[in-house]
Amino acid sequence: MTELLRTIAEGLVEDKDAIEVRADEPNDEGVIVYHLHVAPDDMGRVIGKQGRIAKALRTVMRAGAARVNQKIMVEID
């Protein structure tokens, strides 16, 4: 899942070296939280107007996680 998130983010940002993806351990409900960190100049590209790109990114990640029976959340730092 981290590679999927990294691949999607690489298509959105200018500074590909600044991408960091970190996954937390599953919490009590079994939800894994993925943290996406990008360069400050690329935050607008990842979030998009009114958060549309961020919402789409989270939807794609949840769909991918559902295929492998995982529950995830994506936070953009």
mmCIF file of the N, C-alpha and C atoms, coordinates in Angstrom:
data_MODEL
# 
_entry.id   MODEL 
# 
loop_
_atom_site.group_PDB 
_atom_site.id 
_atom_site.type_symbol 
_atom_site.label_atom_id 
_atom_site.label_alt_id 
_atom_site.label_comp_id 
_atom_site.label_asym_id 
_atom_site.label_entity_id 
_atom_site.label_seq_id 
_atom_site.pdbx_PDB_ins_code 
_atom_site.Cartn_x 
_atom_site.Cartn_y 
_atom_site.Cartn_z 
_atom_site.occupancy 
_atom_site.B_iso_or_equiv 
_atom_site.pdbx_formal_charge 
_atom_site.auth_seq_id 
_atom_site.auth_comp_id 
_atom_site.auth_asym_id 
_atom_site.auth_atom_id 
_atom_site.pdbx_PDB_model_num 
ATOM 1   N N  . MET A 1 1  ? 0.827   -1.194 0.000   1.00 0.00 ? 1  MET A N  1 
ATOM 2   C CA . MET A 1 1  ? 0.000   0.000  0.000   1.00 0.00 ? 1  MET A CA 1 
ATOM 3   C C  . MET A 1 1  ? 0.871   1.258  0.000   1.00 0.00 ? 1  MET A C  1 
ATOM 4   N N  . THR A 1 2  ? 2.014   1.194  0.670   1.00 0.00 ? 2  THR A N  1 
ATOM 5   C CA . THR A 1 2  ? 2.882   2.375  0.683   1.00 0.00 ? 2  THR A CA 1 
ATOM 6   C C  . THR A 1 2  ? 3.384   2.685  -0.714  1.00 0.00 ? 2  THR A C  1 
ATOM 7   N N  . GLU A 1 3  ? 3.656   1.643  -1.499  1.00 0.00 ? 3  GLU A N  1 
ATOM 8   C CA . GLU A 1 3  ? 4.135   1.868  -2.867  1.00 0.00 ? 3  GLU A CA 1 
ATOM 9   C C  . GLU A 1 3  ? 3.044   2.473  -3.742  1.00 0.00 ? 3  GLU A C  1 
ATOM 10  N N  . LEU A 1 4  ? 1.800   2.074  -3.545  1.00 0.00 ? 4  LEU A N  1 
ATOM 11  C CA . LEU A 1 4  ? 0.688   2.660  -4.291  1.00 0.00 ? 4  LEU A CA 1 
ATOM 12  C C  . LEU A 1 4  ? 0.563   4.139  -3.969  1.00 0.00 ? 4  LEU A C  1 
ATOM 13  N N  . LEU A 1 5  ? 0.625   4.477  -2.686  1.00 0.00 ? 5  LEU A N  1 
ATOM 14  C CA . LEU A 1 5  ? 0.521   5.875  -2.279  1.00 0.00 ? 5  LEU A CA 1 
ATOM 15  C C  . LEU A 1 5  ? 1.689   6.686  -2.826  1.00 0.00 ? 5  LEU A C  1 
ATOM 16  N N  . ARG A 1 6  ? 2.897   6.134  -2.778  1.00 0.00 ? 6  ARG A N  1 
ATOM 17  C CA . ARG A 1 6  ? 4.077   6.826  -3.304  1.00 0.00 ? 6  ARG A CA 1 
ATOM 18  C C  . ARG A 1 6  ? 3.951   7.048  -4.812  1.00 0.00 ? 6  ARG A C  1 
ATOM 19  N N  . THR A 1 7  ? 3.471   6.044  -5.535  1.00 0.00 ? 7  THR A N  1 
ATOM 20  C CA . THR A 1 7  ? 3.330   6.153  -6.991  1.00 0.00 ? 7  THR A CA 1 
ATOM 21  C C  . THR A 1 7  ? 2.312   7.226  -7.370  1.00 0.00 ? 7  THR A C  1 
ATOM 22  N N  . ILE A 1 8  ? 1.205   7.267  -6.658  1.00 0.00 ? 8  ILE A N  1 
ATOM 23  C CA . ILE A 1 8  ? 0.192   8.290  -6.936  1.00 0.00 ? 8  ILE A CA 1 
ATOM 24  C C  . ILE A 1 8  ? 0.754   9.675  -6.650  1.00 0.00 ? 8  ILE A C  1 
ATOM 25  N N  . ALA A 1 9  ? 1.449   9.817  -5.528  1.00 0.00 ? 9  ALA A N  1 
ATOM 26  C CA . ALA A 1 9  ? 2.003   11.115 -5.148  1.00 0.00 ? 9  ALA A CA 1 
ATOM 27  C C  . ALA A 1 9  ? 3.070   11.580 -6.134  1.00 0.00 ? 9  ALA A C  1 
ATOM 28  N N  . GLU A 1 10 ? 3.865   10.659 -6.652  1.00 0.00 ? 10 GLU A N  1 
ATOM 29  C CA . GLU A 1 10 ? 4.910   11.035 -7.612  1.00 0.00 ? 10 GLU A CA 1 
ATOM 30  C C  . GLU A 1 10 ? 4.313   11.646 -8.870  1.00 0.00 ? 10 GLU A C  1 
ATOM 31  N N  . GLY A 1 11 ? 3.131   11.227 -9.243  1.00 0.00 ? 11 GLY A N  1 
ATOM 32  C CA . GLY A 1 11 ? 2.470   11.788 -10.416 1.00 0.00 ? 11 GLY A CA 1 
ATOM 33  C C  . GLY A 1 11 ? 1.910   13.178 -10.180 1.00 0.00 ? 11 GLY A C  1 
ATOM 34  N N  . LEU A 1 12 ? 1.790   13.574 -8.929  1.00 0.00 ? 12 LEU A N  1 
ATOM 35  C CA . LEU A 1 12 ? 1.178   14.866 -8.606  1.00 0.00 ? 12 LEU A CA 1 
ATOM 36  C C  . LEU A 1 12 ? 2.185   15.973 -8.303  1.00 0.00 ? 12 LEU A C  1 
ATOM 37  N N  . VAL A 1 13 ? 3.346   15.619 -7.772  1.00 0.00 ? 13 VAL A N  1 
ATOM 38  C CA . VAL A 1 13 ? 4.260   16.634 -7.242  1.00 0.00 ? 13 VAL A CA 1 
ATOM 39  C C  . VAL A 1 13 ? 5.415   16.926 -8.186  1.00 0.00 ? 13 VAL A C  1 
ATOM 40  N N  . GLU A 1 14 ? 6.080   18.057 -7.921  1.00 0.00 ? 14 GLU A N  1 
ATOM 41  C CA . GLU A 1 14 ? 7.273   18.441 -8.677  1.00 0.00 ? 14 GLU A CA 1 
ATOM 42  C C  . GLU A 1 14 ? 8.523   17.837 -8.046  1.00 0.00 ? 14 GLU A C  1 
ATOM 43  N N  . ASP A 1 15 ? 8.628   17.945 -6.711  1.00 0.00 ? 15 ASP A N  1 
ATOM 44  C CA . ASP A 1 15 ? 9.811   17.487 -5.986  1.00 0.00 ? 15 ASP A CA 1 
ATOM 45  C C  . ASP A 1 15 ? 9.580   16.049 -5.502  1.00 0.00 ? 15 ASP A C  1 
ATOM 46  N N  . LYS A 1 16 ? 9.929   15.084 -6.353  1.00 0.00 ? 16 LYS A N  1 
ATOM 47  C CA . LYS A 1 16 ? 9.673   13.685 -6.040  1.00 0.00 ? 16 LYS A CA 1 
ATOM 48  C C  . LYS A 1 16 ? 10.569  13.159 -4.914  1.00 0.00 ? 16 LYS A C  1 
ATOM 49  N N  . ASP A 1 17 ? 11.716  13.804 -4.687  1.00 0.00 ? 17 ASP A N  1 
ATOM 50  C CA . ASP A 1 17 ? 12.633  13.365 -3.631  1.00 0.00 ? 17 ASP A CA 1 
ATOM 51  C C  . ASP A 1 17 ? 12.104  13.685 -2.242  1.00 0.00 ? 17 ASP A C  1 
ATOM 52  N N  . ALA A 1 18 ? 11.186  14.620 -2.133  1.00 0.00 ? 18 ALA A N  1 
ATOM 53  C CA . ALA A 1 18 ? 10.671  15.043 -0.829  1.00 0.00 ? 18 ALA A CA 1 
ATOM 54  C C  . ALA A 1 18 ? 9.502   14.183 -0.349  1.00 0.00 ? 18 ALA A C  1 
ATOM 55  N N  . ILE A 1 19 ? 9.072   13.219 -1.150  1.00 0.00 ? 19 ILE A N  1 
ATOM 56  C CA . ILE A 1 19 ? 7.930   12.382 -0.770  1.00 0.00 ? 19 ILE A CA 1 
ATOM 57  C C  . ILE A 1 19 ? 8.358   11.401 0.313   1.00 0.00 ? 19 ILE A C  1 
ATOM 58  N N  . GLU A 1 20 ? 7.594   11.385 1.398   1.00 0.00 ? 20 GLU A N  1 
ATOM 59  C CA . GLU A 1 20 ? 7.818   10.406 2.460   1.00 0.00 ? 20 GLU A CA 1 
ATOM 60  C C  . GLU A 1 20 ? 6.471   9.757  2.783   1.00 0.00 ? 20 GLU A C  1 
ATOM 61  N N  . VAL A 1 21 ? 6.453   8.451  2.832   1.00 0.00 ? 21 VAL A N  1 
ATOM 62  C CA . VAL A 1 21 ? 5.251   7.708  3.197   1.00 0.00 ? 21 VAL A CA 1 
ATOM 63  C C  . VAL A 1 21 ? 5.595   6.866  4.417   1.00 0.00 ? 21 VAL A C  1 
ATOM 64  N N  . ARG A 1 22 ? 4.785   7.022  5.459   1.00 0.00 ? 22 ARG A N  1 
ATOM 65  C CA . ARG A 1 22 ? 5.012   6.280  6.700   1.00 0.00 ? 22 ARG A CA 1 
ATOM 66  C C  . ARG A 1 22 ? 3.700   5.630  7.103   1.00 0.00 ? 22 ARG A C  1 
ATOM 67  N N  . ALA A 1 23 ? 3.771   4.391  7.552   1.00 0.00 ? 23 ALA A N  1 
ATOM 68  C CA . ALA A 1 23 ? 2.573   3.672  7.983   1.00 0.00 ? 23 ALA A CA 1 
ATOM 69  C C  . ALA A 1 23 ? 2.671   3.370  9.469   1.00 0.00 ? 23 ALA A C  1 
ATOM 70  N N  . ASP A 1 24 ? 1.604   3.670  10.206  1.00 0.00 ? 24 ASP A N  1 
ATOM 71  C CA . ASP A 1 24 ? 1.545   3.344  11.622  1.00 0.00 ? 24 ASP A CA 1 
ATOM 72  C C  . ASP A 1 24 ? 1.086   1.898  11.795  1.00 0.00 ? 24 ASP A C  1 
ATOM 73  N N  . GLU A 1 25 ? 1.281   1.383  12.979  1.00 0.00 ? 25 GLU A N  1 
ATOM 74  C CA . GLU A 1 25 ? 0.763   0.061  13.314  1.00 0.00 ? 25 GLU A CA 1 
ATOM 75  C C  . GLU A 1 25 ? -0.767  0.139  13.381  1.00 0.00 ? 25 GLU A C  1 
ATOM 76  N N  . PRO A 1 26 ? -1.450  -0.965 13.123  1.00 0.00 ? 26 PRO A N  1 
ATOM 77  C CA . PRO A 1 26 ? -2.924  -0.953 13.218  1.00 0.00 ? 26 PRO A CA 1 
ATOM 78  C C  . PRO A 1 26 ? -3.384  -0.566 14.626  1.00 0.00 ? 26 PRO A C  1 
ATOM 79  N N  . ASN A 1 27 ? -4.423  0.277  14.687  1.00 0.00 ? 27 ASN A N  1 
ATOM 80  C CA . ASN A 1 27 ? -4.950  0.691  15.995  1.00 0.00 ? 27 ASN A CA 1 
ATOM 81  C C  . ASN A 1 27 ? -5.932  -0.361 16.506  1.00 0.00 ? 27 ASN A C  1 
ATOM 82  N N  . ASP A 1 28 ? -6.686  -0.020 17.551  1.00 0.00 ? 28 ASP A N  1 
ATOM 83  C CA . ASP A 1 28 ? -7.592  -0.987 18.183  1.00 0.00 ? 28 ASP A CA 1 
ATOM 84  C C  . ASP A 1 28 ? -8.653  -1.529 17.227  1.00 0.00 ? 28 ASP A C  1 
ATOM 85  N N  . GLU A 1 29 ? -9.089  -0.701 16.271  1.00 0.00 ? 29 GLU A N  1 
ATOM 86  C CA . GLU A 1 29 ? -10.105 -1.147 15.311  1.00 0.00 ? 29 GLU A CA 1 
ATOM 87  C C  . GLU A 1 29 ? -9.481  -1.810 14.083  1.00 0.00 ? 29 GLU A C  1 
ATOM 88  N N  . GLY A 1 30 ? -8.163  -1.914 14.035  1.00 0.00 ? 30 GLY A N  1 
ATOM 89  C CA . GLY A 1 30 ? -7.488  -2.528 12.893  1.00 0.00 ? 30 GLY A CA 1 
ATOM 90  C C  . GLY A 1 30 ? -7.236  -1.586 11.746  1.00 0.00 ? 30 GLY A C  1 
ATOM 91  N N  . VAL A 1 31 ? -7.319  -0.280 11.987  1.00 0.00 ? 31 VAL A N  1 
ATOM 92  C CA . VAL A 1 31 ? -7.117  0.717  10.940  1.00 0.00 ? 31 VAL A CA 1 
ATOM 93  C C  . VAL A 1 31 ? -5.641  1.104  10.889  1.00 0.00 ? 31 VAL A C  1 
ATOM 94  N N  . ILE A 1 32 ? -5.061  1.033  9.705   1.00 0.00 ? 32 ILE A N  1 
ATOM 95  C CA . ILE A 1 32 ? -3.676  1.440  9.503   1.00 0.00 ? 32 ILE A CA 1 
ATOM 96  C C  . ILE A 1 32 ? -3.692  2.868  8.962   1.00 0.00 ? 32 ILE A C  1 
ATOM 97  N N  . VAL A 1 33 ? -2.947  3.766  9.603   1.00 0.00 ? 33 VAL A N  1 
ATOM 98  C CA . VAL A 1 33 ? -2.886  5.163  9.174   1.00 0.00 ? 33 VAL A CA 1 
ATOM 99  C C  . VAL A 1 33 ? -1.612  5.364  8.369   1.00 0.00 ? 33 VAL A C  1 
ATOM 100 N N  . TYR A 1 34 ? -1.772  5.832  7.138   1.00 0.00 ? 34 TYR A N  1 
ATOM 101 C CA . TYR A 1 34 ? -0.638  6.157  6.271   1.00 0.00 ? 34 TYR A CA 1 
ATOM 102 C C  . TYR A 1 34 ? -0.461  7.672  6.280   1.00 0.00 ? 34 TYR A C  1 
ATOM 103 N N  . HIS A 1 35 ? 0.776   8.115  6.506   1.00 0.00 ? 35 HIS A N  1 
ATOM 104 C CA . HIS A 1 35 ? 1.098   9.538  6.519   1.00 0.00 ? 35 HIS A CA 1 
ATOM 105 C C  . HIS A 1 35 ? 1.876   9.863  5.256   1.00 0.00 ? 35 HIS A C  1 
ATOM 106 N N  . LEU A 1 36 ? 1.369   10.806 4.482   1.00 0.00 ? 36 LEU A N  1 
ATOM 107 C CA . LEU A 1 36 ? 2.037   11.261 3.262   1.00 0.00 ? 36 LEU A CA 1 
ATOM 108 C C  . LEU A 1 36 ? 2.600   12.639 3.521   1.00 0.00 ? 36 LEU A C  1 
ATOM 109 N N  . HIS A 1 37 ? 3.915   12.772 3.349   1.00 0.00 ? 37 HIS A N  1 
ATOM 110 C CA . HIS A 1 37 ? 4.569   14.071 3.540   1.00 0.00 ? 37 HIS A CA 1 
ATOM 111 C C  . HIS A 1 37 ? 5.202   14.468 2.214   1.00 0.00 ? 37 HIS A C  1 
ATOM 112 N N  . VAL A 1 38 ? 4.895   15.685 1.765   1.00 0.00 ? 38 VAL A N  1 
ATOM 113 C CA . VAL A 1 38 ? 5.470   16.216 0.532   1.00 0.00 ? 38 VAL A CA 1 
ATOM 114 C C  . VAL A 1 38 ? 6.086   17.578 0.834   1.00 0.00 ? 38 VAL A C  1 
ATOM 115 N N  . ALA A 1 39 ? 6.806   18.121 -0.136  1.00 0.00 ? 39 ALA A N  1 
ATOM 116 C CA . ALA A 1 39 ? 7.421   19.435 0.028   1.00 0.00 ? 39 ALA A CA 1 
ATOM 117 C C  . ALA A 1 39 ? 6.322   20.490 0.214   1.00 0.00 ? 39 ALA A C  1 
ATOM 118 N N  . PRO A 1 40 ? 6.614   21.542 0.976   1.00 0.00 ? 40 PRO A N  1 
ATOM 119 C CA . PRO A 1 40 ? 5.598   22.588 1.201   1.00 0.00 ? 40 PRO A CA 1 
ATOM 120 C C  . PRO A 1 40 ? 5.054   23.196 -0.096  1.00 0.00 ? 40 PRO A C  1 
ATOM 121 N N  . ASP A 1 41 ? 5.892   23.309 -1.114  1.00 0.00 ? 41 ASP A N  1 
ATOM 122 C CA . ASP A 1 41 ? 5.430   23.884 -2.384  1.00 0.00 ? 41 ASP A CA 1 
ATOM 123 C C  . ASP A 1 41 ? 4.451   22.963 -3.117  1.00 0.00 ? 41 ASP A C  1 
ATOM 124 N N  . ASP A 1 42 ? 4.474   21.680 -2.802  1.00 0.00 ? 42 ASP A N  1 
ATOM 125 C CA . ASP A 1 42 ? 3.613   20.713 -3.481  1.00 0.00 ? 42 ASP A CA 1 
ATOM 126 C C  . ASP A 1 42 ? 2.334   20.390 -2.729  1.00 0.00 ? 42 ASP A C  1 
ATOM 127 N N  . MET A 1 43 ? 2.143   20.965 -1.559  1.00 0.00 ? 43 MET A N  1 
ATOM 128 C CA . MET A 1 43 ? 0.950   20.659 -0.766  1.00 0.00 ? 43 MET A CA 1 
ATOM 129 C C  . MET A 1 43 ? -0.331  20.992 -1.528  1.00 0.00 ? 43 MET A C  1 
ATOM 130 N N  . GLY A 1 44 ? -0.344  22.115 -2.223  1.00 0.00 ? 44 GLY A N  1 
ATOM 131 C CA . GLY A 1 44 ? -1.524  22.509 -2.986  1.00 0.00 ? 44 GLY A CA 1 
ATOM 132 C C  . GLY A 1 44 ? -1.855  21.541 -4.100  1.00 0.00 ? 44 GLY A C  1 
ATOM 133 N N  . ARG A 1 45 ? -0.826  20.964 -4.688  1.00 0.00 ? 45 ARG A N  1 
ATOM 134 C CA . ARG A 1 45 ? -1.042  19.997 -5.769  1.00 0.00 ? 45 ARG A CA 1 
ATOM 135 C C  . ARG A 1 45 ? -1.652  18.705 -5.239  1.00 0.00 ? 45 ARG A C  1 
ATOM 136 N N  . VAL A 1 46 ? -1.242  18.297 -4.045  1.00 0.00 ? 46 VAL A N  1 
ATOM 137 C CA . VAL A 1 46 ? -1.738  17.048 -3.474  1.00 0.00 ? 46 VAL A CA 1 
ATOM 138 C C  . VAL A 1 46 ? -3.143  17.224 -2.909  1.00 0.00 ? 46 VAL A C  1 
ATOM 139 N N  . ILE A 1 47 ? -3.426  18.392 -2.356  1.00 0.00 ? 47 ILE A N  1 
ATOM 140 C CA . ILE A 1 47 ? -4.739  18.635 -1.769  1.00 0.00 ? 47 ILE A CA 1 
ATOM 141 C C  . ILE A 1 47 ? -5.758  18.997 -2.845  1.00 0.00 ? 47 ILE A C  1 
ATOM 142 N N  . GLY A 1 48 ? -5.390  19.864 -3.756  1.00 0.00 ? 48 GLY A N  1 
ATOM 143 C CA . GLY A 1 48 ? -6.288  20.253 -4.840  1.00 0.00 ? 48 GLY A CA 1 
ATOM 144 C C  . GLY A 1 48 ? -7.315  21.278 -4.402  1.00 0.00 ? 48 GLY A C  1 
ATOM 145 N N  . LYS A 1 49 ? -8.069  21.781 -5.350  1.00 0.00 ? 49 LYS A N  1 
ATOM 146 C CA . LYS A 1 49 ? -9.107  22.764 -5.045  1.00 0.00 ? 49 LYS A CA 1 
ATOM 147 C C  . LYS A 1 49 ? -10.194 22.117 -4.208  1.00 0.00 ? 49 LYS A C  1 
ATOM 148 N N  . GLN A 1 50 ? -10.470 22.734 -3.076  1.00 0.00 ? 50 GLN A N  1 
ATOM 149 C CA . GLN A 1 50 ? -11.487 22.265 -2.126  1.00 0.00 ? 50 GLN A CA 1 
ATOM 150 C C  . GLN A 1 50 ? -11.244 20.823 -1.691  1.00 0.00 ? 50 GLN A C  1 
ATOM 151 N N  . GLY A 1 51 ? -9.984  20.368 -1.766  1.00 0.00 ? 51 GLY A N  1 
ATOM 152 C CA . GLY A 1 51 ? -9.632  19.038 -1.290  1.00 0.00 ? 51 GLY A CA 1 
ATOM 153 C C  . GLY A 1 51 ? -10.045 17.903 -2.198  1.00 0.00 ? 51 GLY A C  1 
ATOM 154 N N  . ARG A 1 52 ? -10.332 18.202 -3.447  1.00 0.00 ? 52 ARG A N  1 
ATOM 155 C CA . ARG A 1 52 ? -10.832 17.157 -4.354  1.00 0.00 ? 52 ARG A CA 1 
ATOM 156 C C  . ARG A 1 52 ? -9.791  16.088 -4.652  1.00 0.00 ? 52 ARG A C  1 
ATOM 157 N N  . ILE A 1 53 ? -8.549  16.503 -4.876  1.00 0.00 ? 53 ILE A N  1 
ATOM 158 C CA . ILE A 1 53 ? -7.502  15.517 -5.186  1.00 0.00 ? 53 ILE A CA 1 
ATOM 159 C C  . ILE A 1 53 ? -7.219  14.657 -3.964  1.00 0.00 ? 53 ILE A C  1 
ATOM 160 N N  . ALA A 1 54 ? -7.171  15.274 -2.785  1.00 0.00 ? 54 ALA A N  1 
ATOM 161 C CA . ALA A 1 54 ? -6.940  14.513 -1.555  1.00 0.00 ? 54 ALA A CA 1 
ATOM 162 C C  . ALA A 1 54 ? -8.058  13.504 -1.330  1.00 0.00 ? 54 ALA A C  1 
ATOM 163 N N  . LYS A 1 55 ? -9.279  13.911 -1.594  1.00 0.00 ? 55 LYS A N  1 
ATOM 164 C CA . LYS A 1 55 ? -10.416 13.005 -1.426  1.00 0.00 ? 55 LYS A CA 1 
ATOM 165 C C  . LYS A 1 55 ? -10.325 11.836 -2.405  1.00 0.00 ? 55 LYS A C  1 
ATOM 166 N N  . ALA A 1 56 ? -9.959  12.122 -3.647  1.00 0.00 ? 56 ALA A N  1 
ATOM 167 C CA . ALA A 1 56 ? -9.824  11.067 -4.653  1.00 0.00 ? 56 ALA A CA 1 
ATOM 168 C C  . ALA A 1 56 ? -8.681  10.120 -4.294  1.00 0.00 ? 56 ALA A C  1 
ATOM 169 N N  . LEU A 1 57 ? -7.588  10.669 -3.791  1.00 0.00 ? 57 LEU A N  1 
ATOM 170 C CA . LEU A 1 57 ? -6.451  9.851  -3.379  1.00 0.00 ? 57 LEU A CA 1 
ATOM 171 C C  . LEU A 1 57 ? -6.853  8.902  -2.255  1.00 0.00 ? 57 LEU A C  1 
ATOM 172 N N  . ARG A 1 58 ? -7.604  9.418  -1.286  1.00 0.00 ? 58 ARG A N  1 
ATOM 173 C CA . ARG A 1 58 ? -8.069  8.578  -0.173  1.00 0.00 ? 58 ARG A CA 1 
ATOM 174 C C  . ARG A 1 58 ? -9.030  7.494  -0.664  1.00 0.00 ? 58 ARG A C  1 
ATOM 175 N N  . THR A 1 59 ? -9.885  7.834  -1.627  1.00 0.00 ? 59 THR A N  1 
ATOM 176 C CA . THR A 1 59 ? -10.835 6.862  -2.171  1.00 0.00 ? 59 THR A CA 1 
ATOM 177 C C  . THR A 1 59 ? -10.112 5.729  -2.881  1.00 0.00 ? 59 THR A C  1 
ATOM 178 N N  . VAL A 1 60 ? -9.112  6.057  -3.684  1.00 0.00 ? 60 VAL A N  1 
ATOM 179 C CA . VAL A 1 60 ? -8.346  5.034  -4.394  1.00 0.00 ? 60 VAL A CA 1 
ATOM 180 C C  . VAL A 1 60 ? -7.606  4.143  -3.409  1.00 0.00 ? 60 VAL A C  1 
ATOM 181 N N  . MET A 1 61 ? -7.023  4.752  -2.387  1.00 0.00 ? 61 MET A N  1 
ATOM 182 C CA . MET A 1 61 ? -6.286  3.970  -1.384  1.00 0.00 ? 61 MET A CA 1 
ATOM 183 C C  . MET A 1 61 ? -7.224  3.045  -0.607  1.00 0.00 ? 61 MET A C  1 
ATOM 184 N N  . ARG A 1 62 ? -8.414  3.531  -0.248  1.00 0.00 ? 62 ARG A N  1 
ATOM 185 C CA . ARG A 1 62 ? -9.374  2.683  0.472   1.00 0.00 ? 62 ARG A CA 1 
ATOM 186 C C  . ARG A 1 62 ? -9.830  1.516  -0.403  1.00 0.00 ? 62 ARG A C  1 
ATOM 187 N N  . ALA A 1 63 ? -10.021 1.775  -1.698  1.00 0.00 ? 63 ALA A N  1 
ATOM 188 C CA . ALA A 1 63 ? -10.433 0.710  -2.617  1.00 0.00 ? 63 ALA A CA 1 
ATOM 189 C C  . ALA A 1 63 ? -9.331  -0.344 -2.740  1.00 0.00 ? 63 ALA A C  1 
ATOM 190 N N  . GLY A 1 64 ? -8.089  0.103  -2.829  1.00 0.00 ? 64 GLY A N  1 
ATOM 191 C CA . GLY A 1 64 ? -6.974  -0.847 -2.887  1.00 0.00 ? 64 GLY A CA 1 
ATOM 192 C C  . GLY A 1 64 ? -6.844  -1.649 -1.610  1.00 0.00 ? 64 GLY A C  1 
ATOM 193 N N  . ALA A 1 65 ? -7.074  -1.008 -0.481  1.00 0.00 ? 65 ALA A N  1 
ATOM 194 C CA . ALA A 1 65 ? -6.975  -1.699 0.809   1.00 0.00 ? 65 ALA A CA 1 
ATOM 195 C C  . ALA A 1 65 ? -8.112  -2.705 0.970   1.00 0.00 ? 65 ALA A C  1 
ATOM 196 N N  . ALA A 1 66 ? -9.274  -2.388 0.439   1.00 0.00 ? 66 ALA A N  1 
ATOM 197 C CA . ALA A 1 66 ? -10.411 -3.292 0.553   1.00 0.00 ? 66 ALA A CA 1 
ATOM 198 C C  . ALA A 1 66 ? -10.144 -4.603 -0.195  1.00 0.00 ? 66 ALA A C  1 
ATOM 199 N N  . ARG A 1 67 ? -9.364  -4.536 -1.247  1.00 0.00 ? 67 ARG A N  1 
ATOM 200 C CA . ARG A 1 67 ? -9.041  -5.744 -2.016  1.00 0.00 ? 67 ARG A CA 1 
ATOM 201 C C  . ARG A 1 67 ? -8.185  -6.718 -1.220  1.00 0.00 ? 67 ARG A C  1 
ATOM 202 N N  . VAL A 1 68 ? -7.415  -6.186 -0.255  1.00 0.00 ? 68 VAL A N  1 
ATOM 203 C CA . VAL A 1 68 ? -6.562  -7.051 0.570   1.00 0.00 ? 68 VAL A CA 1 
ATOM 204 C C  . VAL A 1 68 ? -7.081  -7.113 2.004   1.00 0.00 ? 68 VAL A C  1 
ATOM 205 N N  . ASN A 1 69 ? -8.365  -6.784 2.181   1.00 0.00 ? 69 ASN A N  1 
ATOM 206 C CA . ASN A 1 69 ? -9.042  -6.856 3.486   1.00 0.00 ? 69 ASN A CA 1 
ATOM 207 C C  . ASN A 1 69 ? -8.345  -6.031 4.569   1.00 0.00 ? 69 ASN A C  1 
ATOM 208 N N  . GLN A 1 70 ? -8.010  -4.802 4.254   1.00 0.00 ? 70 GLN A N  1 
ATOM 209 C CA . GLN A 1 70 ? -7.428  -3.888 5.231   1.00 0.00 ? 70 GLN A CA 1 
ATOM 210 C C  . GLN A 1 70 ? -8.331  -2.676 5.376   1.00 0.00 ? 70 GLN A C  1 
ATOM 211 N N  . LYS A 1 71 ? -8.222  -2.030 6.516   1.00 0.00 ? 71 LYS A N  1 
ATOM 212 C CA . LYS A 1 71 ? -8.887  -0.746 6.729   1.00 0.00 ? 71 LYS A CA 1 
ATOM 213 C C  . LYS A 1 71 ? -7.774  0.286  6.881   1.00 0.00 ? 71 LYS A C  1 
ATOM 214 N N  . ILE A 1 72 ? -7.855  1.356  6.106   1.00 0.00 ? 72 ILE A N  1 
ATOM 215 C CA . ILE A 1 72 ? -6.788  2.360  6.161   1.00 0.00 ? 72 ILE A CA 1 
ATOM 216 C C  . ILE A 1 72 ? -7.355  3.762  6.217   1.00 0.00 ? 72 ILE A C  1 
ATOM 217 N N  . MET A 1 73 ? -6.499  4.688  6.607   1.00 0.00 ? 73 MET A N  1 
ATOM 218 C CA . MET A 1 73 ? -6.743  6.127  6.538   1.00 0.00 ? 73 MET A CA 1 
ATOM 219 C C  . MET A 1 73 ? -5.495  6.752  5.947   1.00 0.00 ? 73 MET A C  1 
ATOM 220 N N  . VAL A 1 74 ? -5.645  7.830  5.204   1.00 0.00 ? 74 VAL A N  1 
ATOM 221 C CA . VAL A 1 74 ? -4.506  8.556  4.655   1.00 0.00 ? 74 VAL A CA 1 
ATOM 222 C C  . VAL A 1 74 ? -4.530  9.959  5.207   1.00 0.00 ? 74 VAL A C  1 
ATOM 223 N N  . GLU A 1 75 ? -3.433  10.356 5.832   1.00 0.00 ? 75 GLU A N  1 
ATOM 224 C CA . GLU A 1 75 ? -3.281  11.722 6.324   1.00 0.00 ? 75 GLU A CA 1 
ATOM 225 C C  . GLU A 1 75 ? -2.179  12.396 5.529   1.00 0.00 ? 75 GLU A C  1 
ATOM 226 N N  . ILE A 1 76 ? -2.441  13.618 5.111   1.00 0.00 ? 76 ILE A N  1 
ATOM 227 C CA . ILE A 1 76 ? -1.458  14.389 4.350   1.00 0.00 ? 76 ILE A CA 1 
ATOM 228 C C  . ILE A 1 76 ? -0.842  15.405 5.295   1.00 0.00 ? 76 ILE A C  1 
ATOM 229 N N  . ASP A 1 77 ? 0.457   15.238 5.558   1.00 0.00 ? 77 ASP A N  1 
ATOM 230 C CA . ASP A 1 77 ? 1.173   16.117 6.488   1.00 0.00 ? 77 ASP A CA 1 
ATOM 231 C C  . ASP A 1 77 ? 1.879   17.212 5.726   1.00 0.00 ? 77 ASP A C  1 
# 
